[in-house]
Amino acid sequence: MSHIKKQKVIIIGAGFGGISLAALLSKKGFEVHIYEKNEQVGGRARIFSEQGYTFDMGPSWYMMPDVFEDFFSVLGENIQDYFTLTRLSPSYRVFLKSENCHYDFFSDRKKNGELFESIEPGSAQKLFDYLDESARQYQIAKKEFMYKNYDSIFDFFNKRVMQEGRKLEIFNTMKKIIGRTFKSELLQKVMQFQMVLLGTAPKDAPGIYRLMNHVDFDLGVWYPNKGIYELPRAIASIAEKNGTTIHLNSPIKKIIVKDKKVLGVTLESGEDVFADIVVSNADMHYTEQTLLGEELSDRKESYWAKKKMAPSALIMYLGTGKQFDSLSHHNLLFSEDWDLNFKQIFDTDMFPEDPSIYVCAPSKTDKTVAPEGKENLFVLVPIASGLTYDTETLEKWADNVISILEKNMGMTGLRESIEYKKIYCVKDFERDYHSYKGSALGLAHTLTQSALWRPNNVSKKVKGLYFVGANTNPGIGMPICVISAETVYKRILGITDPEPLKEI
Ligand SMILES: Cc1cc2nc3c(=O)[nH]c(=O)nc-3n(C[C@H](O)[C@H](O)[C@H](O)COP(=O)(O)OP(=O)(O)OC[C@H]3O[C@@H](n4cnc5c(N)ncnc54)[C@H](O)[C@@H]3O)c2cc1C
């Protein structure tokens, strides 16, 4: 394998996909350099601290712990050596505007069964049967779909898909599947909201994503003590231990190509750096249109114009001088008119009149993220990507959200208690991550933007150029981007086994 040892790899971007791939390739003996434009690793999962508060900037739901454990183990590492995980109980709290009350959901079948039964008689058994099937499909997906590279239609419509046929319900939607299983509007919403984590409306999400219900209700929602950032911090430190060099504050300006073969990259400083392989973890549209140029790209601008992007978000990072007893760690307030809300998020360019709102209060679990007796709040409203606004409008939206939190989530006195506030929105996603239309997550997971139909992780036109991260397969989310690193690793090494890696 000495020829492998000599290969030099440049990775553009230190998001989950970039650092995970670096950890794998450097463990294998490749010479790996990551160039990251920002001052920290982690991509959308960065942190910042102000006035004694430490905020995770992006992800807050640590799900699919099995994927991270397996990944660390492939690298010869034990995840417990890096951070301690707490299983959240409840997993999350759902507030209802109409009833002015809340319900707690757990990763505990007995507790959820009792709650479902109290909301809709007869629904507990339906939940158990539904989850058994979701669990089975999760195992099939892990073994045969998620860690696989796709090159032809037969990679997707394989023997297993044919055998499982209708059960996988690839051409059915989550909205229909949930709608025929549960009658209660609340239960339907609770079983569908996970699609938002995939950046998709339930009416557009293929039935295969029912596996997300197993992820939520069986595998649970976890929290790494000291915050989500412990995860990218750990993966980056393993990459460095394995020999990767991480260059921070080092934006790339161009990918250098000659005779349809990648030669390296040009840094914003003007310096050229050469390599055998270049992998971009930066936004796919930006990589192709700006770093590569349309002529060498597999997709044209017209392709992107037709694509459905996952929502952007209005985010508020709040430090409050008091704590709010009404809150749990994760809190959701669902819009009353669910269909209209999704329409406004995906199909229009207006701020939703009756927004769904997510509030994370990590200070409920972790005393290190806020000064004693105070609350660390991450407030997120999904909004349409590409939405335009001025500073005054943004402040007005944020202020309106604060009023809703006070009224509908029991957070009386929130406005007066705020001692730190930072607003983050569409333009910030564009500036910080070069994200197309300022989407928070990237390409939505509709059927025609999943698997074979999602942009591939290898360039058709430029030899030696690969892509890793949320816009390629398998898609959006921290664990999913870690898996995307495994699939690129397999691609580079010529491994065709569809199962998760077992060793390097
Ligand atoms: C608000 C929010 C909440 C989320 N919540 C969750 C959650 O709860 N759970 C979950 O699992 N997932 C969640 N996600 C999704 C998850 O964070 C992402 O899917 C994942 O982090 C994306 O990783 P990535 O590998 O695609 O890289 P990215 O995070 O997109 O990172 C790409 C990196 O490339 C860098 N880059 C771009 N251009 C250049 C250049 N020219 N030169 C050098 N570097 C460059 C960027 O600076 C960035 O660091 C959330 C995301 C957001 C934004």
Ligand as a Chemical Component Dictionary entry (heavy atoms), coordinates in Angstrom:
data_LIG
# 
_chem_comp.id                   LIG 
_chem_comp.type                 NON-POLYMER 
_chem_comp.pdbx_formal_charge   0 
_chem_comp.three_letter_code    LIG 
# 
loop_
_chem_comp_atom.comp_id 
_chem_comp_atom.atom_id 
_chem_comp_atom.alt_atom_id 
_chem_comp_atom.type_symbol 
_chem_comp_atom.charge 
_chem_comp_atom.model_Cartn_x 
_chem_comp_atom.model_Cartn_y 
_chem_comp_atom.model_Cartn_z 
_chem_comp_atom.pdbx_ordinal 
LIG C1  C1  C 0 -29.136 26.038 12.653 1  
LIG C2  C2  C 0 -28.825 24.614 12.342 2  
LIG C3  C3  C 0 -29.340 23.616 13.141 3  
LIG C4  C4  C 0 -29.040 22.282 12.872 4  
LIG N1  N1  N 0 -29.493 21.319 13.719 5  
LIG C5  C5  C 0 -29.041 20.056 13.598 6  
LIG C6  C6  C 0 -29.254 19.115 14.631 7  
LIG O1  O1  O 0 -29.855 19.450 15.651 8  
LIG N2  N2  N 0 -28.752 17.854 14.474 9  
LIG C7  C7  C 0 -28.044 17.477 13.366 10 
LIG O2  O2  O 0 -27.597 16.330 13.280 11 
LIG N3  N3  N 0 -27.803 18.378 12.363 12 
LIG C8  C8  C 0 -28.275 19.644 12.471 13 
LIG N4  N4  N 0 -27.980 20.574 11.520 14 
LIG C9  C9  C 0 -27.362 20.130 10.262 15 
LIG C10 C10 C 0 -25.867 19.916 10.385 16 
LIG O3  O3  O 0 -25.307 20.911 11.181 17 
LIG C11 C11 C 0 -25.262 19.968 9.000  18 
LIG O4  O4  O 0 -25.938 19.084 8.119  19 
LIG C12 C12 C 0 -23.783 19.585 9.010  20 
LIG O5  O5  O 0 -23.098 20.205 10.066 21 
LIG C13 C13 C 0 -23.189 20.002 7.686  22 
LIG O6  O6  O 0 -21.861 19.557 7.611  23 
LIG P1  P1  P 0 -21.052 19.624 6.262  24 
LIG O7  O7  O 0 -20.060 18.510 6.281  25 
LIG O8  O8  O 0 -21.971 19.673 5.097  26 
LIG O9  O9  O 0 -20.215 20.973 6.328  27 
LIG P2  P2  P 0 -20.587 22.488 6.694  28 
LIG O10 O10 O 0 -21.011 22.575 8.089  29 
LIG O11 O11 O 0 -21.442 23.079 5.668  30 
LIG O12 O12 O 0 -19.130 23.117 6.613  31 
LIG C14 C14 C 0 -18.512 23.440 5.402  32 
LIG C15 C15 C 0 -17.268 24.231 5.728  33 
LIG O13 O13 O 0 -16.672 24.671 4.501  34 
LIG C16 C16 C 0 -16.089 25.948 4.754  35 
LIG N5  N5  N 0 -15.863 26.661 3.504  36 
LIG C17 C17 C 0 -16.787 27.160 2.647  37 
LIG N6  N6  N 0 -16.160 27.775 1.609  38 
LIG C18 C18 C 0 -14.830 27.665 1.822  39 
LIG C19 C19 C 0 -13.675 28.114 1.112  40 
LIG N7  N7  N 0 -13.752 28.778 -0.032 41 
LIG N8  N8  N 0 -12.468 27.835 1.639  42 
LIG C20 C20 C 0 -12.341 27.144 2.799  43 
LIG N9  N9  N 0 -13.394 26.712 3.508  44 
LIG C21 C21 C 0 -14.627 26.959 3.026  45 
LIG C22 C22 C 0 -17.136 26.631 5.622  46 
LIG O14 O14 O 0 -16.586 27.725 6.314  47 
LIG C23 C23 C 0 -17.546 25.488 6.550  48 
LIG O15 O15 O 0 -16.757 25.462 7.709  49 
LIG C24 C24 C 0 -28.239 21.931 11.759 50 
LIG C25 C25 C 0 -27.724 22.945 10.950 51 
LIG C26 C26 C 0 -28.001 24.269 11.244 52 
LIG C27 C27 C 0 -27.403 25.338 10.395 53 
# 
loop_
_chem_comp_bond.comp_id 
_chem_comp_bond.atom_id_1 
_chem_comp_bond.atom_id_2 
_chem_comp_bond.value_order 
_chem_comp_bond.pdbx_ordinal 
LIG C1  C2  SING 1  
LIG C2  C3  SING 2  
LIG C2  C26 DOUB 3  
LIG C3  C4  DOUB 4  
LIG C4  N1  SING 5  
LIG C4  C24 SING 6  
LIG N1  C5  DOUB 7  
LIG C5  C6  SING 8  
LIG C5  C8  SING 9  
LIG C6  O1  DOUB 10 
LIG C6  N2  SING 11 
LIG N2  C7  SING 12 
LIG C7  O2  DOUB 13 
LIG C7  N3  SING 14 
LIG N3  C8  DOUB 15 
LIG C8  N4  SING 16 
LIG N4  C9  SING 17 
LIG N4  C24 SING 18 
LIG C9  C10 SING 19 
LIG C10 O3  SING 20 
LIG C10 C11 SING 21 
LIG C11 O4  SING 22 
LIG C11 C12 SING 23 
LIG C12 O5  SING 24 
LIG C12 C13 SING 25 
LIG C13 O6  SING 26 
LIG O6  P1  SING 27 
LIG P1  O7  DOUB 28 
LIG P1  O8  SING 29 
LIG P1  O9  SING 30 
LIG O9  P2  SING 31 
LIG P2  O10 DOUB 32 
LIG P2  O11 SING 33 
LIG P2  O12 SING 34 
LIG O12 C14 SING 35 
LIG C14 C15 SING 36 
LIG C15 O13 SING 37 
LIG C15 C23 SING 38 
LIG O13 C16 SING 39 
LIG C16 N5  SING 40 
LIG C16 C22 SING 41 
LIG N5  C17 SING 42 
LIG N5  C21 SING 43 
LIG C17 N6  DOUB 44 
LIG N6  C18 SING 45 
LIG C18 C19 SING 46 
LIG C18 C21 DOUB 47 
LIG C19 N7  SING 48 
LIG C19 N8  DOUB 49 
LIG N8  C20 SING 50 
LIG C20 N9  DOUB 51 
LIG N9  C21 SING 52 
LIG C22 O14 SING 53 
LIG C22 C23 SING 54 
LIG C23 O15 SING 55 
LIG C24 C25 DOUB 56 
LIG C25 C26 SING 57 
LIG C26 C27 SING 58 
# 
